Amino acid sequence: MRILIIGAGNMGKGIATRAIAGGNTVTLYDIDPQASRSLADTLSESGAAKTSVTERPSDAARDSDIVILASWYGSNLEIAKQLGNALENKIVVDISNPLNETYDGLVTAPDTSAAETIRQALPASASLVKAFNTTFAGTLVAGNVGGDSLDVFIAGDDTTAKETIKSFVQSGGMNAIDTGALERARQLEALGLLGITLQGPLGTGFMSGWKLTMPAAA
Ligand SMILES: NC(=O)c1ccc[n+]([C@@H]2O[C@H](COP(=O)([O-])OP(=O)(O)OC[C@H]3O[C@@H](n4cnc5c(N)ncnc54)[C@H](OP(=O)(O)O)[C@@H]3O)[C@@H](O)[C@H]2O)c1
């Protein structure tokens, strides 16, 4: 699949690493062109031949199967508005945890979520899927936590779009867990916050992961 990642920071690197491992084609855009070039160089050094950079995110979005908003909540919202019609009929992924300034709460009201707010900024024909907000960047680069594959919790209202995101997640060697409608992003964003607040007490250095254990297959 052709993946456009907007935001070449920690999560941009993590998601790009898994995307490339899964044989997908990655294009990077960052507000700072040097950041996307630098990440592309880093990914190429590790043998990835399928990474390119763009300074024209609207054109790149039109040419992509999945557009991943990999910046902070406020920036993701702005990017969604700016790309506007370029996101017609696109699958858009929001990965944000809408943290407050002290990283111990969310700025969104309890009866909504970052994902639902961003959804409202997209063209009606776009499909918004919440994903990756509960997986730390370093674990995405590593591809596992203590040898266990990563669980990526997703939410969205468009079943077909979620199937595409599931395939993308699985291509990178991860498990996709569909939690239901986009409204479930409220719980996923709370789970993301809980994961962050646990890092200090547990001393896990943002390298832990949420894992749903399953009963043995019948
Ligand atoms: N880090 C994690 O482990 C983790 C885990 C789960 C979810 N998340 C979520 O993932 C998102 C990104 O986190 P991160 O740690 O990757 O942050 P980050 O390292 O700061 O990366 C964000 C990147 O986006 C760039 N950017 C800002 N505004 C932009 C715009 N309008 N257009 C294009 N690029 C823009 C930033 O550039 P500047 O630095 O120049 O502003 C930066 O390079 C956040 O919403 C966070 O809540 C993070």
The ligand as an SDF file (V2000), in Angstrom:
LIG
                    3D

 48 52  0  0  0  0  0  0  0  0999 V2000
    5.7710    9.2730   20.9020 N   0  0  0  0  0  0  0  0  0  0  0  0
    4.9940    8.2320   21.1800 C   0  0  0  0  0  0  0  0  0  0  0  0
    5.4690    7.1710   21.6590 O   0  0  0  0  0  0  0  0  0  0  0  0
    3.5310    8.2680   20.8570 C   0  0  0  0  0  0  0  0  0  0  0  0
    2.7540    7.1170   21.0660 C   0  0  0  0  0  0  0  0  0  0  0  0
    1.4040    7.1190   20.6970 C   0  0  0  0  0  0  0  0  0  0  0  0
    0.8420    8.2570   20.1270 C   0  0  0  0  0  0  0  0  0  0  0  0
    1.6380    9.3710   19.9800 N   0  0  0  0  0  0  0  0  0  0  0  0
    1.0280   10.5400   19.3420 C   0  0  0  0  0  0  0  0  0  0  0  0
    1.6890   10.6830   18.0930 O   0  0  0  0  0  0  0  0  0  0  0  0
    1.7320   12.0540   17.7280 C   0  0  0  0  0  0  0  0  0  0  0  0
    3.1640   12.4120   17.3630 C   0  0  0  0  0  0  0  0  0  0  0  0
    4.0080   12.1650   18.4840 O   0  0  0  0  0  0  0  0  0  0  0  0
    5.5880   12.1680   18.2890 P   0  0  0  0  0  0  0  0  0  0  0  0
    6.1630   11.7040   19.5740 O   0  0  0  0  0  0  0  0  0  0  0  0
    5.9550   11.4670   17.0220 O   0  0  0  0  0  0  0  0  0  0  0  0
    5.8560   13.7440   18.1240 O   0  0  0  0  0  0  0  0  0  0  0  0
    7.1130   14.4410   17.4390 P   0  0  0  0  0  0  0  0  0  0  0  0
    8.3130   13.5860   17.5990 O   0  0  0  0  0  0  0  0  0  0  0  0
    7.1540   15.8340   17.9660 O   0  0  0  0  0  0  0  0  0  0  0  0
    6.7420   14.4450   15.8730 O   0  0  0  0  0  0  0  0  0  0  0  0
    5.7590   15.2890   15.3320 C   0  0  0  0  0  0  0  0  0  0  0  0
    6.3220   15.8610   14.0490 C   0  0  0  0  0  0  0  0  0  0  0  0
    5.2750   16.5510   13.3460 O   0  0  0  0  0  0  0  0  0  0  0  0
    5.8050   17.7870   12.8940 C   0  0  0  0  0  0  0  0  0  0  0  0
    4.7480   18.7470   12.6190 N   0  0  0  0  0  0  0  0  0  0  0  0
    4.1930   19.6720   13.4430 C   0  0  0  0  0  0  0  0  0  0  0  0
    3.2240   20.3510   12.8120 N   0  0  0  0  0  0  0  0  0  0  0  0
    3.1760   19.8610   11.5600 C   0  0  0  0  0  0  0  0  0  0  0  0
    2.4050   20.1830   10.4170 C   0  0  0  0  0  0  0  0  0  0  0  0
    1.4560   21.1400   10.4400 N   0  0  0  0  0  0  0  0  0  0  0  0
    2.6320   19.5050    9.2590 N   0  0  0  0  0  0  0  0  0  0  0  0
    3.5740   18.5400    9.2240 C   0  0  0  0  0  0  0  0  0  0  0  0
    4.3400   18.1920   10.2730 N   0  0  0  0  0  0  0  0  0  0  0  0
    4.1490   18.8410   11.4400 C   0  0  0  0  0  0  0  0  0  0  0  0
    6.7130   18.2020   14.0190 C   0  0  0  0  0  0  0  0  0  0  0  0
    7.5790   19.2390   13.6130 O   0  0  0  0  0  0  0  0  0  0  0  0
    8.1070   20.2800   14.7550 P   0  0  0  0  0  0  0  0  0  0  0  0
    8.8730   19.4630   15.7470 O   0  0  0  0  0  0  0  0  0  0  0  0
    8.9540   21.2160   13.9660 O   0  0  0  0  0  0  0  0  0  0  0  0
    6.8770   20.9170   15.3420 O   0  0  0  0  0  0  0  0  0  0  0  0
    7.4380   16.8810   14.3050 C   0  0  0  0  0  0  0  0  0  0  0  0
    8.5080   16.6650   13.4140 O   0  0  0  0  0  0  0  0  0  0  0  0
    1.1570   12.8410   18.9150 C   0  0  0  0  0  0  0  0  0  0  0  0
   -0.1730   13.1610   18.6380 O   0  0  0  0  0  0  0  0  0  0  0  0
    1.2130   11.8540   20.0840 C   0  0  0  0  0  0  0  0  0  0  0  0
    0.1830   12.0690   21.0060 O   0  0  0  0  0  0  0  0  0  0  0  0
    2.9400    9.4110   20.3270 C   0  0  0  0  0  0  0  0  0  0  0  0
  1  2  1  0
  2  3  2  0
  2  4  1  0
  4  5  1  0
  4 48  2  0
  5  6  2  0
  6  7  1  0
  7  8  2  0
  8  9  1  0
  8 48  1  0
  9 10  1  0
  9 46  1  0
 10 11  1  0
 11 12  1  0
 11 44  1  0
 12 13  1  0
 13 14  1  0
 14 15  2  0
 14 16  1  0
 14 17  1  0
 17 18  1  0
 18 19  2  0
 18 20  1  0
 18 21  1  0
 21 22  1  0
 22 23  1  0
 23 24  1  0
 23 42  1  0
 24 25  1  0
 25 26  1  0
 25 36  1  0
 26 27  1  0
 26 35  1  0
 27 28  2  0
 28 29  1  0
 29 30  1  0
 29 35  2  0
 30 31  1  0
 30 32  2  0
 32 33  1  0
 33 34  2  0
 34 35  1  0
 36 37  1  0
 36 42  1  0
 37 38  1  0
 38 39  2  0
 38 40  1  0
 38 41  1  0
 42 43  1  0
 44 45  1  0
 44 46  1  0
 46 47  1  0
M  CHG  2   8   1  16  -1
M  END
$$$$
